Amino acid sequence: MAVKQETMTLNMGPQHPSTHGVLRLVLNMEGETILEAQPVIGYLHTGIEKEAETKTYHKVVTLNDRLDYVGGMFNNLAYAMCIEKLLGATPPPRGEHLRVLIGELQRIASHLVWFGTHTLDLGVISGFFYAFREREKILDLFESLCGARLTYTYFIPGGVRYDLPDGWVEKALDFCSGLPAALDEMEEMVTENPIWLQRTKGVGVLSAEDAINLGVTGPALRGSGVEWDLRKTMPYSSYDHFDFNICVEEQGDVYARYLVRMREMRESLKIVQQAIDTIPDGPTLTEDYSFVPPPKERLDNDMEALIRHFLFYSRGYSVPEGEAYVGIEGARGEIGYFIVSDGSEKPYRMHMRSPSFVNLSALPSMANGQLVADMVSVIGSIDIVLGEIDR
């Protein structure tokens, strides 16, 4: 007698810890083998894109670093650059330089969160503690720089909000000197660990063709053998002045995406060290006070500056009518901002290209034919942040 084949539909999430947020997966399975996986989003909808239409341009900065809450600097940067494009403004060289320096520290911090949570998902509990130990050091640097550890509002149109405080460079160099040994410890835990290899090698394979067709960017794309990194292919800020490599692996599986991110942290460290060695002198913020507030030291004895300060924070500033798009290389891929201005003090429309949203669309391709237990590994390798998916 022929055995009847039946399939089963399983809901994974939206509370499952390995979904890294409020994500639901609808899995169509035959036994333990996944035939189809469909991500269901919308449980964490913030409405930030719509809310931006009611805020003046400088107030939107405090919204967009809450989208990717482990890489807020990147959203600040992409938004600021888009406003600068509409204004036809350019930050001073020191401001551009600090954007690169702080941005690469943010990339390392974001990848450390990925490593800690990804290893924790797969049973390597020590990996979480090692990664977050190093991340805390970066957050200490950010806190001394701008007073915040998660939502920074540091990159603003016209440059950066604050210059480096006294002693900051020495603390950053101390962190840089210790990070290589810490990364060696992390890699020693898992790179050749037979259980790790079994859970990651050949799992969640994404071909280069599928990655390109689906619009995947960042480490997920480079892990499929595609050499594309906006810092190199379409340089912005002052990235064309720095020496670093694009990290690429050919296999397209979970293990390849792991290798790419671990190598990227070392490349980011190279950029940070170069940036510290070559910081130019000068202001960090443009002196065009039509769209930046005047320095606080002028407010006590300059009535014009005081009036301008009041108008900036109460009324904002107008942006010429038009539209612009700017994309940068975030920790998860291309972060893009498209802004339409009607000439007023508020965006007529703001739309964000979220790398987590786009990369999540590749999940069905990665999951097809895998075991249900492999979904934990696959999701972690995409490195999604639900805050920027449900925006």
C-alpha positions as CSV (number, residue, x, y, z in Angstrom):
1,M,0.0,0.0,0.0
2,A,1.4,3.4,-1.0
3,V,2.3,5.8,1.9
4,K,0.2,9.0,1.8
5,Q,2.4,12.1,1.7
6,E,1.1,15.0,3.7
7,T,2.5,18.5,4.3
8,M,2.2,20.5,7.5
9,T,2.0,24.3,8.0
10,L,4.0,25.5,11.0
11,N,4.0,29.1,12.4
12,M,7.5,30.0,13.7
13,G,7.1,33.1,15.8
14,P,6.2,35.9,16.1
15,Q,7.6,35.3,19.6
16,H,10.3,32.8,18.8
17,P,13.6,34.1,20.2
18,S,15.7,33.2,17.1
19,T,13.5,35.5,14.9
20,H,15.4,38.5,16.4
21,G,12.3,40.6,16.8
22,V,8.6,40.3,16.2
23,L,8.8,38.3,13.0
24,R,6.5,35.4,12.0
25,L,7.5,32.7,9.5
26,V,4.9,30.5,7.9
27,L,6.6,27.2,7.0
28,N,5.1,24.6,4.7
29,M,6.9,21.4,5.6
30,E,7.1,17.7,4.6
31,G,8.3,16.0,7.8
32,E,11.2,18.2,9.0
33,T,12.0,19.5,5.5
34,I,10.9,23.0,4.5
35,L,9.1,23.2,1.2
36,E,8.3,26.9,1.4
37,A,9.0,29.7,3.9
38,Q,7.1,32.9,3.9
39,P,8.1,35.8,6.3
40,V,5.2,37.8,7.7
41,I,6.1,41.3,8.9
42,G,4.1,44.2,10.3
43,Y,4.0,43.4,14.0
44,L,6.4,46.2,14.9
45,H,5.1,48.9,12.6
46,T,6.5,52.3,13.7
47,G,5.1,54.6,11.0
48,I,8.4,56.6,11.1
49,E,8.3,57.3,7.3
50,K,4.8,58.9,7.7
51,E,5.6,60.6,10.9
52,A,8.6,62.3,9.2
53,E,6.1,64.3,7.1
54,T,4.9,66.1,10.3
55,K,8.4,67.0,11.6
56,T,10.8,69.7,10.6
57,Y,14.0,68.4,8.9
58,H,16.2,68.6,11.9
59,K,13.7,66.8,14.1
60,V,13.6,63.8,11.7
61,V,17.2,63.0,12.6
62,T,16.0,61.8,16.0
63,L,13.5,59.5,14.4
64,N,15.7,57.7,11.8
65,D,18.4,56.4,14.2
66,R,15.6,54.5,15.9
67,L,15.0,52.3,12.8
68,D,18.2,50.2,12.9
69,Y,18.7,50.4,16.7
70,V,22.1,48.7,16.6
71,G,23.4,50.8,13.8
72,G,21.8,54.2,14.3
73,M,24.8,56.1,13.0
74,F,24.2,54.8,9.5
75,N,20.6,56.0,9.3
76,N,21.7,59.4,10.6
77,L,24.4,59.6,7.9
78,A,22.2,58.5,4.9
79,Y,19.5,61.0,5.9
80,A,22.0,63.9,6.5
81,M,23.7,63.2,3.1
82,C,20.3,63.3,1.4
83,I,19.4,66.7,2.9
84,E,22.9,68.0,1.9
85,K,22.2,66.8,-1.6
86,L,19.0,68.8,-1.7
87,L,20.7,71.8,-0.2
88,G,23.8,71.6,-2.4
89,A,25.9,71.6,0.8
90,T,29.2,69.9,1.6
91,P,30.4,69.2,5.2
92,P,34.0,70.5,6.1
93,P,36.8,67.9,5.6
94,R,37.1,67.2,9.4
95,G,33.4,66.5,9.5
96,E,33.6,64.1,6.6
97,H,36.6,62.4,8.2
98,L,34.8,61.9,11.5
99,R,31.8,60.4,9.7
100,V,34.1,57.7,8.4
101,L,35.8,57.1,11.7
102,I,32.7,56.9,13.8
103,G,30.8,55.0,11.0
104,E,33.3,52.2,11.0
105,L,33.3,51.9,14.8
106,Q,29.5,51.6,14.4
107,R,30.0,48.8,11.8
108,I,32.2,46.9,14.2
109,A,29.7,47.3,17.0
110,S,26.8,46.2,14.8
111,H,28.7,43.1,13.6
112,L,29.6,42.3,17.2
113,V,25.9,42.2,18.1
114,W,25.3,39.9,15.1
115,F,28.1,37.6,16.2
116,G,26.9,37.5,19.8
117,T,23.3,36.8,19.0
118,H,24.1,34.4,16.1
119,T,26.4,32.2,18.2
120,L,23.9,32.3,21.0
121,D,21.2,31.0,18.7
122,L,23.4,28.1,17.7
123,G,24.4,27.2,21.3
124,V,27.8,29.0,21.6
125,I,26.9,30.9,24.7
126,S,30.4,32.2,25.3
127,G,30.4,34.0,21.9
128,F,27.7,36.3,23.2
129,F,29.8,37.5,26.2
130,Y,33.0,37.9,24.2
131,A,31.3,40.0,21.6
132,F,29.3,42.2,23.9
133,R,32.5,42.8,26.0
134,E,34.1,44.5,23.0
135,R,30.9,46.2,21.9
136,E,30.6,47.9,25.4
137,K,34.0,49.5,24.7
138,I,32.7,51.1,21.5
139,L,29.5,52.2,23.3
140,D,31.7,53.9,25.9
141,L,33.4,55.8,23.2
142,F,30.1,56.9,21.7
143,E,28.7,57.9,25.1
144,S,31.7,60.1,25.7
145,L,31.4,61.6,22.2
146,C,27.7,62.4,22.1
147,G,26.1,61.3,25.4
148,A,24.2,58.4,24.0
149,R,24.8,54.6,23.7
150,L,22.1,53.6,21.2
151,T,20.3,56.5,19.5
152,Y,23.0,59.0,18.8
153,T,21.7,61.8,16.5
154,Y,25.4,62.5,15.9
155,F,25.5,62.8,12.1
156,I,23.5,65.8,11.1
157,P,23.1,67.8,7.8
158,G,26.3,69.9,7.5
159,G,28.7,67.6,9.3
160,V,28.7,66.1,12.8
161,R,27.2,67.5,16.0
162,Y,30.3,67.5,18.2
163,D,34.1,67.4,17.9
164,L,36.1,64.7,19.6
165,P,36.5,65.3,23.4
166,D,39.8,65.4,25.1
167,G,41.3,61.9,25.6
168,W,38.9,60.3,23.1
169,V,41.6,59.4,20.5
170,E,43.7,57.7,23.1
171,K,40.8,55.6,24.3
172,A,39.9,54.7,20.7
173,L,43.5,53.6,20.0
174,D,43.5,51.5,23.1
175,F,40.3,49.7,21.9
176,C,41.9,49.2,18.4
177,S,45.0,47.6,19.9
178,G,42.9,45.0,21.8
179,L,40.3,44.2,19.2
180,P,42.5,41.8,16.9
181,A,43.2,39.5,19.9
182,A,39.5,39.5,20.8
183,L,38.5,38.6,17.3
184,D,41.0,35.8,17.3
185,E,39.3,34.5,20.4
186,M,35.9,34.6,18.9
187,E,37.0,32.9,15.7
188,E,38.9,30.2,17.7
189,M,35.5,29.3,19.3
190,V,33.7,28.5,16.1
191,T,35.6,28.7,12.8
192,E,36.8,25.1,12.9
193,N,34.4,23.8,15.5
194,P,32.8,20.7,14.0
195,I,29.3,21.4,15.4
196,W,29.4,25.0,14.1
197,L,30.5,23.7,10.6
198,Q,27.7,21.2,10.6
199,R,25.1,23.9,11.4
200,T,26.5,26.5,8.9
201,K,28.3,24.9,5.9
202,G,26.0,24.2,3.0
203,V,23.1,25.6,4.9
204,G,20.9,28.5,3.6
205,V,22.7,28.7,0.2
206,L,21.9,31.8,-1.8
207,S,23.3,32.0,-5.3
208,A,24.9,35.1,-6.7
209,E,22.2,35.3,-9.4
210,D,19.3,35.1,-6.9
211,A,21.0,37.6,-4.6
212,I,21.3,40.1,-7.4
213,N,17.8,39.5,-8.7
214,L,16.3,39.9,-5.2
215,G,18.3,43.2,-4.5
216,V,20.3,41.7,-1.6
217,T,23.2,43.9,-0.5
218,G,25.8,43.9,2.2
219,P,27.5,40.9,3.7
220,A,24.7,38.7,2.5
221,L,25.5,39.7,-1.1
222,R,29.3,39.5,-0.7
223,G,28.9,36.1,0.9
224,S,27.5,34.9,-2.4
225,G,30.6,36.0,-4.3
226,V,29.4,39.4,-5.5
227,E,32.1,42.1,-5.0
228,W,29.8,45.1,-4.3
229,D,30.4,47.6,-1.5
230,L,29.3,51.2,-1.9
231,R,32.3,52.5,0.1
232,K,34.4,51.3,-2.9
233,T,32.1,51.1,-5.9
234,M,30.4,54.5,-5.3
235,P,32.6,56.3,-2.6
236,Y,31.0,58.9,-0.4
237,S,32.2,61.0,2.5
238,S,36.0,60.5,2.2
239,Y,36.2,56.7,1.7
240,D,38.2,57.1,-1.5
241,H,41.1,58.3,0.8
242,F,41.3,55.0,2.7
243,D,42.9,51.7,2.0
244,F,40.7,48.6,2.7
245,N,39.5,45.5,0.9
246,I,36.0,44.3,-0.1
247,C,35.4,41.0,1.7
248,V,34.0,38.3,-0.5
249,E,33.2,34.6,-0.1
250,E,32.0,32.4,-2.9
251,Q,29.9,29.6,-1.2
252,G,26.8,31.7,-0.5
253,D,25.9,29.7,2.7
254,V,25.6,30.7,6.4
255,Y,29.3,29.9,6.9
256,A,30.3,32.2,4.1
257,R,28.3,35.1,5.5
258,Y,30.0,34.4,8.9
259,L,33.4,34.7,7.3
260,V,32.6,37.9,5.5
261,R,31.4,39.7,8.6
262,M,34.4,38.6,10.7
263,R,36.8,39.8,7.9
264,E,34.9,43.0,7.6
265,M,35.5,43.9,11.3
266,R,39.2,43.7,10.7
267,E,38.9,45.9,7.6
268,S,36.8,48.4,9.5
269,L,39.6,48.4,12.2
270,K,42.1,49.3,9.5
271,I,39.9,52.2,8.4
272,V,39.5,53.4,12.0
273,Q,43.3,53.4,12.5
274,Q,43.9,55.2,9.3
275,A,41.2,57.8,10.1
276,I,42.7,58.5,13.5
277,D,46.2,59.0,12.0
278,T,45.0,61.4,9.4
279,I,42.3,63.5,11.1
280,P,42.5,67.0,9.5
281,D,42.1,70.2,11.5
282,G,39.2,72.6,11.2
283,P,35.5,72.7,12.0
284,T,33.3,69.6,12.1
285,L,30.1,71.4,11.1
286,T,29.5,73.8,8.2
287,E,29.2,77.5,9.1
288,D,26.2,78.0,6.8
289,Y,23.7,78.9,9.5
290,S,20.8,78.8,7.1
291,F,20.4,75.1,8.1
292,V,22.6,74.5,11.2
293,P,22.3,76.1,14.6
294,P,24.9,78.8,15.5
295,P,27.5,77.7,18.1
296,K,26.3,77.8,21.7
297,E,29.2,80.1,22.7
298,R,27.8,82.8,20.5
299,L,24.4,82.9,22.2
300,D,25.5,84.8,25.3
301,N,26.7,88.0,23.5
302,D,25.3,87.8,20.0
303,M,21.6,88.7,19.6
304,E,21.5,87.7,15.9
305,A,22.8,84.2,16.9
306,L,20.3,83.9,19.7
307,I,17.4,84.8,17.3
308,R,18.7,82.3,14.7
309,H,19.0,79.6,17.4
310,F,15.4,80.2,18.5
311,L,14.1,80.1,14.9
312,F,16.1,77.0,14.0
313,Y,14.6,74.9,16.9
314,S,11.1,76.4,16.7
315,R,10.5,76.7,13.0
316,G,13.3,74.7,11.4
317,Y,14.7,75.5,8.0
318,S,13.4,75.2,4.4
319,V,14.9,72.9,1.8
320,P,14.7,73.8,-1.9
321,E,11.9,72.1,-3.8
322,G,13.1,68.8,-5.5
323,E,13.9,65.2,-4.8
324,A,17.0,63.3,-4.0
325,Y,18.2,59.8,-3.2
326,V,21.4,58.8,-1.3
327,G,22.6,55.3,-0.6
328,I,25.4,54.3,1.8
329,E,26.9,51.0,2.9
330,G,25.4,50.1,6.3
331,A,26.3,47.1,8.4
332,R,23.5,45.1,6.7
333,G,23.7,46.5,3.2
334,E,22.6,49.5,1.3
335,I,20.7,52.1,3.4
336,G,19.0,54.5,1.1
337,Y,16.9,57.7,1.7
338,F,14.6,59.2,-0.9
339,I,13.3,62.6,0.1
340,V,10.8,64.8,-1.8
341,S,10.8,68.4,-0.8
342,D,8.1,70.9,-1.6
343,G,10.2,73.9,-0.4
344,S,8.8,73.9,3.1
345,E,10.4,73.1,6.5
346,K,9.1,69.5,6.5
347,P,9.7,66.6,4.1
348,Y,6.8,66.2,1.7
349,R,7.7,62.5,1.5
350,M,10.5,60.4,3.0
351,H,11.1,56.8,2.0
352,M,13.8,54.5,3.2
353,R,15.5,51.6,1.5
354,S,16.0,49.2,4.3
355,P,18.6,46.5,3.8
356,S,16.9,44.2,6.4
357,F,13.6,44.5,4.5
358,V,15.1,43.6,1.1
359,N,17.5,40.9,2.4
360,L,14.6,39.2,4.2
361,S,13.0,38.7,0.8
362,A,15.8,36.2,0.1
363,L,14.8,34.0,3.0
364,P,12.4,31.7,1.0
365,S,15.3,31.0,-1.4
366,M,17.7,30.2,1.4
367,A,15.1,28.0,3.3
368,N,13.9,25.8,0.5
369,G,14.9,22.2,1.1
370,Q,16.4,22.9,4.6
371,L,15.5,21.3,7.8
372,V,13.3,23.3,10.2
373,A,16.2,23.4,12.7
374,D,18.3,25.2,10.1
375,M,15.9,28.2,10.1
376,V,17.5,29.4,13.3
377,S,20.9,29.5,11.5
378,V,19.6,31.0,8.3
379,I,17.8,33.9,10.0
380,G,20.8,34.7,12.1
381,S,23.0,34.8,9.0
382,I,20.8,37.5,7.3
383,D,21.3,39.7,10.4
384,I,17.9,41.4,10.3
385,V,16.7,44.3,12.5
386,L,12.9,44.4,12.7
387,G,13.0,48.1,13.6
388,E,14.0,49.0,10.0
389,I,11.8,46.4,8.4
390,D,8.5,47.6,10.0
391,R,9.1,51.3,9.4
